[in-house]
């Protein structure tokens, strides 16, 4: 059977780790957590939490990472789920490999992303939240396919995980598995070394957290974050036009 390699493209402070947990619960699937992170930090020199540990633990040669993502799967596995942060794909990163995997896009309103992001890291610029790069990768994939690739909204998955995951799996050409609806709590072996800083909420989870009973309004942001949200919103709305509906 030809393996299915799925690149899920998201910005930070989304449900990207919960999605990785969901796919990782499948018996036929292996997952990888932000495989370009070490190379991104090494190339940019940015000061992220646990920077030195991430670089020491990961692969800093982006071409080697790209080759591995396209390589063979372990015996007994037929799906390779790749959790990617779009902001890691700076111009010097290889992008040709993207044309050889199934691509999907996970979106969340920039206002909610920013409100969550600054709790963990005070300094933030537009590039840090990945909307521009997500738009670029979406257009690359859409141009090749001649149609929009799968897009899902975090809020829709939380509201109806079975329906949304079933639709996503169908769009990716794999069967839905009930195992995707729950997972063991705690840090998982497949988590990046940065899990101790970023994954406190998902570490306690055993499934997708339901949305609030009443939809919460977009958070009010200070002027500097409002500006970033306004710059990000056209990219968000471009993808949101194509999201898989509940």
Steps between C-alpha positions, in 0.01 A plus 500: 500500500630844407552700820311825561716787624294785644649844559269697730579871480414719794617804688571490874236499776252299301386142572795368300634283783156354571474418129837324523372307801190402302692360205760346730225292661454310173674162488601555137661841554829653610524870581771763514492823698625816324798336327640829363509676839869442572601608149279809526660611826848423372447699179323801653687536830168579667476477877218255569435322831737198525686612186830325582331175602287493183800552273707238685217246487384554141629492143630837380553394138166584339576296187549190715169568673322533165653172376391321818143629467483338157678181602376150582265429790561239771365151445127482568438874459324648199436863609764758592340804668726804509417792728657808342517861614470725197725771645788250499494500119712811447617565139821302543311183596438239227141491377517269200425196718158651576388397152549132589277476810133551580457848646235633735462832677383571855374853566401716796409869524815713539350690793464178702845379396667823611317513833625148575850548356600793720422299813795275414726743312456876538691603187307438178509615137280409205752241379487321837138393460541353154209644302706632210693174457179299537349703217806442282498126556124483442540675164789270405288192567182643343688597183634146463167331572287743305269527801514590868655239729319402822459779756353447847423749775601420856161613632318258268715206611438578866126533440464170313821298490349182355336676207792729423766229527290269282476770235870580526600135466277462196662806341844351568411159359516299821232333712381664821588307817304532826832485683560859387245631750702426815856454622703443814582807711854614571805572290527261205821353365439671166478847658774750432739581783320835533186326630590588859463870417209506254282191557362545852137497389518217248708298748191478721263417215355167392304635203398821328379761748143606421445864406341744747124457535462852362726627224753738647556836326840564349736626772571870527867554422738786576587720204827326408331157490193640326725616217649152461153342506381739229801411283441127550125499443499510115713183495267333750190598305649373173532150647175522697310533171596138426461339842321169528159578642352308797 
